[in-house]
Amino acid sequence: MRFAIAALGVLALILLLKWQFPYAANSEHDQMHMVYLVMLLALIGGGILHMRRHELWQNMKYAIIWLAAILLLVLGYSFRDGLTNNRLMAELVPHRANMAGDGSMSIRSREDGHFYIEAKVNNAAVLFMVDTGASDIVLSPDDAKRAGLEPETLNFSRTYQTANGIVKGAPVKLASLRIGTIQMRDIPASVNGAGMSYSLLGMRFLQELRSYKVEGNTLTLVP
């Protein structure tokens, strides 16, 4: 019974995170990682609930000590090159941009070699993959809905040649697109006619910047 309560609590937490960050488990790697964390948290939570009251307090103290040690290690690694505003978040969450003092921002590539970055489109959180091979900013149907656009009402008049064949796109204008210090308004974009794992930040976005460059596994954007 106690293990069931722990599992339900973990499931509720996962659903809350999925609601807040709907793009967080798009890839198979992310999904497998989430399943692993759910199983681990359910096991730990069930074990905690199974303890007697005096054992629970003692183990909580040990857990706090371990968490503090891990946090110190992460902080030490994150700030190894000096203090910057978002270095800790960038280390923990790769798609969060690391802001520099001059307004530029850097993003590290993921295991697949691509760069992903979180943006606000019409105040809705959207995870983009940076794609220099795409000419436009392209929203998936799901991301378009979250940004207040209804794919059912759009005119899919554009044609794109992709690696998966020809697809249709609907021209739209985004009221706002914000990534850190980069803020764009009334920027042209397109809504894809078919489902996509990620929305794309193509050359339409990159050409609005002063400059951008890739060095090793780091993409730097200069607004």
Buried (B, 14 or more C-beta within 10 A) or exposed (E): EEBEEBBEBBEEBBEEEEEEBBBBBBBEEEEEEBEEEBEEBBBEBBEBBEBEEEEEEEEEEEEEEEEEEEEEEEEEEBEEEEEBEBBBBBBEEBBBBBBBEEEBBBBBBBEEEEBBBBBBBBEBBBBBBBBEEBBBBBBBBBBBBBBEBEBEEBEBEBEBEEEEEEBBBBBBEBBBBBBBBBEBEEBEBBBBBEEBEBBBBBBBBBEEEEEBEEEEEEBBBBB
